[in-house]
Amino acid sequence: MLHNCARSTGPAPGGGFEGDIILQTDFRGVANIGQATRWTSGQVPYDWSAVTGSYHTQLKHPKTNISIIYCCFHPFIDKKDRDSIKAAMDQIVRDTSVNNKACVGFRPKTAADKNFITIRYGTGCSAANWSGSKFVTLQKNGCFSKGTIMHELIHVLGFWHEHTSPDRDAYVSINYGNIAASNTHNFNKRTTGQTENLGLGYDYSSLMHYGSTAFSTNGKPTIVVKKAGATIGQRGGLSATDVKKIRKYYGCK
Ligand SMILES: [Zn+2]
């Protein structure tokens, strides 16, 4: 099952994608059901070896005709992107810690890890699964704002998009007339069998909520809030309820 991480219409520090760009993801502020989707002890091993700015140049020596491979490592590019990912990870860990004790964490994978995420460059911003050797894909230009990376990592921790909550119809209405048929699946509700009711309610301010014009074909709203004054689609960081949901999902008190 694929879902798309539409760019929100809210603040997106450092840039982001427009809602009409397809951002592949296979994910879930609505908690996915079952212990199997939780990372053991809340720890997410990651492999980010593909996030580099390095390239190789092969030249032949003019006299000997022997190939020489120059590997030109670009420490600044490499470091900048990894720094962005690390900053997003650290922010999640800080925000969800309870009494200075980490609730969830991210660490480099070891050879012993069977379940881990692989972070790589690609097209769009996506998170492909929450267990197993799955990919988090971040397009070089557009997916490296802290809030966007955090959004993908919250998928990794086990959460669907907020507007797909089984009870969403009480809080938002979806204007299918403004959505291309090929994109309507991004607005499908999850079932109560797929999601856990954490008892914390619908959260308009979730980092995992789409913006009001996500996947709009004409610039008109695709999601309309039913509560006057509610705003949706922020990508600044975790909402207070996002934090509570993550803590509850991972049993952190
Ligand atoms: Zn998403």
Boltz pocket constraint, residues with backbone or C-beta under 6 A from the ligand:
constraints:
  - pocket:
      binder: B
      contacts: [[A, 4], [A, 5], [A, 6], [A, 25], [A, 27], [A, 151], [A, 152], [A, 155], [A, 161], [A, 208]]
      max_distance: 6.0
